[in-house]
Amino acid sequence: MNYMKEPGTRRFLIIISFVVFVLSALIVLLHGDQLLLGDPQKLNNDDVKYIHTARVLLNEGTLVYNSGAEPSAFIMPGLPLILSGFMAVFGQDHGGVIAFRLFQSLLQALSIFPIYYIARYTFNHRAAVIATCITALYLPDYFTSGSVLTEGTYRIIILLLVCAMMIAVHSRKWLWYILVGVLTAAAAYFKPQASLFPCVMLIFWLVYRYSFKEIAKYTFTILAAYIVLLIPWWIRNYLTFGEFILFTSSAGSPFLLGTRIDYQLPPAGFFEAYPQYSPETIYMGADGAAVSKGLDILKYGLSHDPLKYIYHYTIGRFESLYLVPFYLNDIFNISKPLVTFFQKTIVYLGLIGMVWAFAQKLWKPMLPIVLMMAYFTAIHLPFVAMSRYGYPSFVFFACFAGYAIYRVYLFFTRGKSEELEAKRVESRNHHSGIQ
C-alpha cells in the first residue's frame, strides 16, 4: 500500500484518526447511557437487547434474543460475542459496555485509513483528503460509536473488504482472496446480507481479463475461507434446533414490514381480496408466513396502485436509506435537522461527483465503490429500508462528494497545469499504490 508510505499522507491520517478517536471517546464518556435507544429494564430496543444477550451468553453460554432463556437464531452472534468478551474483562454492568464503546471509537478512528485509501485509489490525493475530512465531521459516526449496535464494527469490516478486493484483483495472489473470504464471513456474523457481495468480483475479473481457470480458482478460495468460518455457526444451529439454519430465522419479518408504505396498513380493498388477513395481525409473524403475507400485499399493490408501489421500492427506498441520517440521539445538543441538511448535501454532492467521474471516464477505478453502493442498495430493496441500513454506504457518497468538491475547486481556480496533472493522476491511480 504505497499511499501509506508517503510521509505527508501518513502524518495527515494519523492526526485525523487521533482527533476522531479523542472526540468519539469524549462523547462516549460524557453521554454514556444517554445514547441508548431502549430501556435496560424493559428490553425494548436492539441495543439493550444486545447487552442482555451478551450478559446471558457470558453467564449461561446460551445465545438468546427475544426468546427469554431459550436459545435463539433470531440474530447473528457477532456483536454479542465481542460485547460479552469486554464484559468478561471489564464487568457486566457499565464497565464492559463503556469498554465496548471505546473499542468502537477506536474502530471509527482506524476507519479513516481505508476511507482515504479507497478515495485515493478511485480519484486522487486531494479528493481523498476532502472525503476523509467529510467523514471526520459526520456526526452519525459519533452516535454509532457511542451506541451498542452492529453498525460500527460492520462498517469497518466492509471498508476493509473493499480494500482487500481492490488489492486482490491487481495482485492476483491467493492470500488476498483468502482475506476477501474471511472478511465476508466476518461481515456475515454481523449482517448476513453481506454474504453475496463477493459476487461482484466476477465483474472485476471480466474487466481485468482473468482467465476462466483464474476465476474458478479464486472463486473456490473465497468460498472455502467463507465456509470454514461459518461452519461453527451452522453446527451450533443444527445441534440446538435440529435443522440447518444458514443465517437467522427472522428474514421473513423484514420482508413483510418492507411492504408497509408510510407506516400505514394496506388499503381496505386488500382485506376484501384477502379475507384470511386482518388489519390487527397483518404485520405479525415471521419466516414463511410473513413472506406469504408480503407477497400478497405486493401482488395486490402492484396490480391496483402500481406507480405508488414502484415509487416506494425505488425512489422511496433511496430516500429512506440515504437521505435520513442514522442519528437517533442528539450529540452536544446538535439537532437532527442540521445533521439531515449535512447528510442530504453530501449525498447530492456525491451523486454529482459520480456523474462527473463518469464524464471523466473514471469508470474503471470507480468500479469498487459503485458496485458496492449498487449491491447494498439492491440487497435492501425487498426489505425494510431505513437510515440504519444505509449508514455503512454513506462513506462512499462522501468519496464522490470529495471528488465533486475537488473538481469545483479546479474549475474556479482555473489552474491549467493543475488540471493537466489531475487528469494524469486520475488516468493511472486505479493501479498505483497497489503493489
PAFI-910135 format. One line per 5 residues: their letters; for each residue x, y, z negated of C-alpha. Coordinates in steps of 0.1 Angstrom, whole numbers. Last residue first. Layout:
REM residues N
A> X Y Z ~ ...
REM end
This chain:
REM residues 435
QIGSH> 18 -34 53 ~ -14 -14 50 ~ -5 22 46 ~ -9 29 82 ~ -34 7 101
HNRSE> -66 29 103 ~ -44 60 99 ~ -32 60 136 ~ -56 81 155 ~ -66 101 124
VRKAE> -31 112 119 ~ -27 124 154 ~ -60 142 153 ~ -51 159 121 ~ -17 170 136
LEESK> -34 185 166 ~ -59 204 143 ~ -30 216 121 ~ -12 229 151 ~ -44 247 162
GRTFF> -52 262 129 ~ -87 276 134 ~ -91 283 97 ~ -128 281 101 ~ -130 249 121
LYVRY> -103 232 101 ~ -121 239 68 ~ -153 226 84 ~ -135 194 93 ~ -122 189 58
IAYGA> -157 195 43 ~ -171 169 67 ~ -143 144 59 ~ -149 148 21 ~ -186 143 28
FCAFF> -178 111 46 ~ -159 98 15 ~ -186 111 -8 ~ -212 91 11 ~ -189 61 4
VFSPY> -190 69 -33 ~ -228 68 -33 ~ -227 31 -25 ~ -224 19 -61 ~ -254 41 -71
GYRSM> -279 28 -46 ~ -292 0 -69 ~ -295 23 -99 ~ -311 50 -77 ~ -341 28 -70
AVFPL> -353 3 -43 ~ -373 -27 -54 ~ -368 -54 -29 ~ -371 -61 9 ~ -349 -31 18
HIATF> -322 -38 -8 ~ -300 -61 14 ~ -303 -36 43 ~ -288 -7 23 ~ -261 -28 8
YAMML> -251 -41 43 ~ -253 -8 61 ~ -232 10 35 ~ -206 -17 35 ~ -206 -19 73
VIPLM> -200 19 75 ~ -173 17 48 ~ -153 -10 64 ~ -159 0 101 ~ -148 37 98
PKWLK> -112 28 108 ~ -126 15 141 ~ -154 41 147 ~ -130 71 145 ~ -141 83 179
QAFAW> -141 120 169 ~ -179 120 176 ~ -183 90 153 ~ -164 110 126 ~ -187 140 131
VMGIL> -218 118 128 ~ -205 103 96 ~ -194 137 83 ~ -230 150 88 ~ -244 120 70
GLYVI> -219 125 42 ~ -228 162 40 ~ -264 151 36 ~ -255 127 8 ~ -232 152 -9
TKQFF> -258 179 -9 ~ -285 155 -21 ~ -265 144 -50 ~ -255 179 -60 ~ -291 190 -60
TVLPK> -301 159 -80 ~ -275 168 -106 ~ -290 202 -110 ~ -325 188 -112 ~ -312 162 -138
SINFI> -303 188 -164 ~ -268 194 -177 ~ -272 194 -215 ~ -237 181 -221 ~ -248 149 -205
DNLYF> -285 145 -198 ~ -300 109 -198 ~ -312 89 -168 ~ -287 99 -142 ~ -286 75 -113
PVLYL> -291 103 -88 ~ -321 104 -65 ~ -313 109 -28 ~ -295 76 -24 ~ -317 45 -31
SEFRG> -351 60 -34 ~ -346 83 -4 ~ -332 55 18 ~ -361 32 8 ~ -387 58 17
ITYHY> -370 64 50 ~ -372 27 59 ~ -394 4 39 ~ -419 30 28 ~ -420 46 62
IYKLP> -429 12 78 ~ -455 7 51 ~ -472 41 57 ~ -470 37 95 ~ -485 2 94
DHSLG> -517 11 75 ~ -541 -18 81 ~ -520 -46 97 ~ -487 -36 80 ~ -505 -32 46
YKLID> -524 -65 47 ~ -494 -86 57 ~ -472 -67 32 ~ -496 -73 3 ~ -499 -110 13
LGKSV> -461 -113 15 ~ -457 -98 -20 ~ -483 -121 -35 ~ -465 -151 -21 ~ -432 -139 -33
AAGDA> -445 -133 -68 ~ -460 -169 -69 ~ -427 -184 -57 ~ -404 -166 -81 ~ -421 -144 -107
GMYIT> -455 -132 -120 ~ -473 -100 -127 ~ -479 -73 -101 ~ -513 -84 -91 ~ -525 -91 -127
EPSYQ> -548 -62 -136 ~ -557 -53 -100 ~ -570 -89 -94 ~ -559 -115 -69 ~ -578 -145 -56
PYAEF> -602 -121 -38 ~ -577 -115 -11 ~ -595 -95 16 ~ -616 -77 -9 ~ -586 -72 -31
FGAPP> -567 -57 -2 ~ -596 -34 7 ~ -593 -16 -26 ~ -559 -3 -16 ~ -527 -19 -31
LQYDI> -520 -6 -66 ~ -499 26 -70 ~ -463 30 -82 ~ -456 54 -53 ~ -458 24 -29
RTGLL> -456 -10 -45 ~ -442 -36 -21 ~ -409 -36 -38 ~ -426 -49 -70 ~ -432 -82 -53
FPSGA> -397 -85 -40 ~ -383 -75 -74 ~ -405 -102 -90 ~ -395 -131 -68 ~ -357 -129 -74
SSTFL> -360 -138 -111 ~ -347 -174 -114 ~ -310 -164 -110 ~ -280 -173 -89 ~ -280 -207 -71
IFEGF> -302 -225 -95 ~ -298 -263 -91 ~ -322 -282 -115 ~ -321 -299 -148 ~ -325 -266 -167
TLYNR> -295 -265 -190 ~ -272 -291 -174 ~ -281 -278 -139 ~ -278 -241 -149 ~ -244 -246 -166
IWWPI> -231 -266 -137 ~ -241 -238 -113 ~ -225 -211 -134 ~ -192 -231 -138 ~ -192 -238 -100
LLVIY> -193 -200 -91 ~ -156 -195 -93 ~ -147 -226 -71 ~ -174 -217 -46 ~ -161 -182 -40
AALIT> -125 -193 -35 ~ -136 -221 -11 ~ -159 -198 8 ~ -132 -171 14 ~ -106 -197 25
FTYKA> -131 -216 47 ~ -139 -183 65 ~ -102 -176 68 ~ -95 -209 86 ~ -126 -208 108
IEKFS> -119 -172 119 ~ -82 -180 125 ~ -90 -210 147 ~ -116 -190 167 ~ -89 -164 174
YRYVL> -89 -130 158 ~ -93 -101 182 ~ -93 -72 158 ~ -128 -62 167 ~ -140 -98 166
WFILM> -124 -104 132 ~ -137 -72 118 ~ -173 -81 129 ~ -169 -115 114 ~ -158 -98 82
VCPFL> -194 -85 78 ~ -202 -120 64 ~ -180 -110 34 ~ -210 -91 20 ~ -232 -123 17
SAQPK> -225 -127 -21 ~ -231 -90 -30 ~ -268 -96 -36 ~ -258 -118 -66 ~ -253 -88 -89
FYAAA> -230 -91 -119 ~ -215 -126 -115 ~ -219 -120 -78 ~ -193 -92 -79 ~ -168 -116 -94
ATLVG> -176 -142 -67 ~ -170 -116 -40 ~ -138 -105 -57 ~ -125 -141 -57 ~ -135 -147 -21
VLIYW> -118 -115 -9 ~ -87 -124 -31 ~ -84 -157 -13 ~ -85 -137 19 ~ -57 -115 7
LWKRS> -36 -145 -3 ~ -41 -163 30 ~ -24 -135 50 ~ -37 -120 82 ~ -21 -86 72
HVAIM> -45 -63 90 ~ -78 -80 83 ~ -67 -89 47 ~ -57 -53 39 ~ -91 -39 48
MACVL> -109 -68 31 ~ -89 -63 -1 ~ -98 -26 -1 ~ -135 -33 4 ~ -134 -59 -24
LLIII> -115 -34 -47 ~ -143 -9 -42 ~ -170 -36 -48 ~ -152 -47 -80 ~ -150 -11 -91
RYTGE> -188 -7 -86 ~ -198 -38 -105 ~ -179 -28 -136 ~ -198 5 -138 ~ -231 -7 -125
TLVSG> -237 -36 -149 ~ -253 -17 -178 ~ -244 -6 -213 ~ -242 32 -207 ~ -213 56 -213
STFYD> -195 46 -181 ~ -228 50 -162 ~ -235 84 -175 ~ -200 95 -167 ~ -204 82 -131
PLYLA> -238 99 -129 ~ -219 132 -134 ~ -200 132 -101 ~ -171 157 -106 ~ -144 130 -103
TICTA> -163 116 -73 ~ -161 149 -55 ~ -124 153 -63 ~ -117 119 -48 ~ -136 128 -16
IVAAR> -116 161 -13 ~ -83 143 -18 ~ -93 117 8 ~ -102 143 33 ~ -68 159 28
HNFTY> -49 126 30 ~ -65 113 62 ~ -96 96 76 ~ -106 60 71 ~ -74 47 54
RAIYY> -72 78 33 ~ -109 75 22 ~ -104 39 12 ~ -72 45 -7 ~ -86 76 -25
IPFIS> -116 56 -37 ~ -93 26 -45 ~ -72 48 -68 ~ -100 68 -84 ~ -116 35 -95
LAQLL> -90 35 -123 ~ -107 63 -142 ~ -141 46 -139 ~ -125 13 -151 ~ -110 31 -181
SQFLR> -144 46 -190 ~ -159 11 -187 ~ -134 -1 -212 ~ -144 29 -234 ~ -180 17 -231
FAIVG> -170 -18 -241 ~ -151 -5 -271 ~ -181 15 -281 ~ -204 -16 -279 ~ -179 -37 -299
GHDQG> -176 -12 -327 ~ -212 -2 -329 ~ -225 -36 -340 ~ -211 -70 -332 ~ -175 -62 -342
FVAMF> -143 -51 -325 ~ -128 -84 -314 ~ -157 -107 -309 ~ -179 -78 -299 ~ -155 -70 -271
GSLIL> -157 -105 -258 ~ -195 -105 -261 ~ -196 -74 -238 ~ -175 -92 -212 ~ -197 -123 -212
PLGPM> -229 -104 -214 ~ -219 -83 -184 ~ -210 -112 -161 ~ -238 -137 -170 ~ -262 -133 -141
IFASP> -297 -126 -152 ~ -330 -145 -155 ~ -313 -179 -159 ~ -323 -182 -195 ~ -316 -203 -226
EAGSN> -343 -203 -254 ~ -339 -181 -285 ~ -364 -155 -272 ~ -366 -158 -234 ~ -364 -123 -220
YVLTG> -327 -129 -217 ~ -307 -157 -233 ~ -273 -171 -227 ~ -266 -195 -255 ~ -232 -199 -274
ENLLV> -251 -192 -306 ~ -231 -164 -322 ~ -213 -149 -292 ~ -241 -156 -267 ~ -267 -142 -292
RATHI> -247 -110 -296 ~ -242 -107 -259 ~ -279 -112 -252 ~ -289 -86 -278 ~ -265 -60 -262
YKVDD> -278 -69 -228 ~ -314 -65 -239 ~ -305 -31 -253 ~ -291 -20 -219 ~ -319 -36 -199
NNLKQ> -348 -19 -216 ~ -375 -26 -242 ~ -355 -46 -268 ~ -379 -33 -295 ~ -353 -30 -323
PDGLL> -324 -19 -301 ~ -347 8 -285 ~ -341 14 -248 ~ -323 37 -224 ~ -291 41 -245
LQDGH> -272 73 -237 ~ -280 88 -272 ~ -262 57 -285 ~ -229 74 -283 ~ -231 109 -270
LLVIL> -198 123 -285 ~ -177 92 -284 ~ -188 80 -249 ~ -187 116 -235 ~ -152 121 -249
ASLVF> -141 88 -233 ~ -155 98 -199 ~ -138 132 -201 ~ -105 116 -211 ~ -108 89 -184
VVFSI> -116 113 -156 ~ -87 136 -166 ~ -63 107 -166 ~ -77 95 -132 ~ -72 130 -117
IILFR> -36 133 -131 ~ -26 98 -120 ~ -41 103 -85 ~ -23 136 -80 ~ 11 122 -91
RTGPE> 8 92 -69 ~ -1 113 -39 ~ 28 137 -45 ~ 53 108 -50 ~ 41 89 -19
KMYNM> 44 52 -28 ~ 6 50 -33 ~ -1 55 4 ~ 23 27 13 ~ 0 0 0
REM end
